[in-house]
């Protein structure tokens, strides 16, 4: 059974990304799963090409450094020919109404005079990501359930109209893991694309920078709860009662975070310093993903009359 998950290179990976997703992928993933960097999805809004390229490479290194099987990791754009072909087939299967009903499109386009067409159509590309790999289960948050449901609808519709080409995937909402909030504003999640990164701990932050960010964490009730959640996630233990000694809590959290991220940070830097090895991992992952996708794409093209 194949599971598929992705991370978008809209910014540097954060402590929240690592504790909430990457670490779980490493612990629970199998050789059959697919974990990819969705660089094509990062183009739905204005982007800097050089920064996109750099973030994609960095995220690839972080995924491998987190302990995810390198054979399961790939970069979305390395399959752009296969995805482009299937995306067109699926766009010809999808209706405008289905795409326009996506909640994220409504929210992200609200109040904007102009949005890229890709913001409307990227859920179809997401469906192509899922269906091309023969994915059986897609672990997603509540905000992505609608997109997986679209993939299910398109798979069923294509199979019914032209013949069986796709596995109909199932959305799986994982058990609630670490919900890491911004240190300076616990009302929002720790976001890798945040405008103000003062409260965001990045995987590659140096230890002294981690200490400074944690020490500046707000001392509200929510702030304390966020720090204890971080401490519990890093140590696997219920944190002691530091609420009456907030400075002690900050010091303990900072050191726990540094200790948790150290092997990931060290291995990431090693990979980034060895471009040939990182390129080898990327190429191997792309070839494996293409090999698994090719017969399914060929079937879809043949059944739809294109070959």
Secondary structure, DSSP 8 states (H G I E B T S, - for coil): --BEEEE--SS--BHHHIIIIIHHHHHH--TT-EEEE-TTGGGSS---HHHHHHHHHHHHHHHHHTT--GGGEEEGGGGHHHHHHHHHHHHTTS-HHHHHT-HHHHHHHTT-S---HHHHHHHHHHHHHHHHTT-SEEE--GGGHHHHHHHHHHHHHHHHHH-------EEE--------B-SS-TTSB--TT-S--TT--BTT--HHHHHHHHHT---SHHHHHHHHHHHHHHHSS-----TT-HHHHHHHHHHHHHHHHHHHHHHHHHHHT-HHHHHHHHHHHHHHHHHHHHHHHHHHHHHTT--
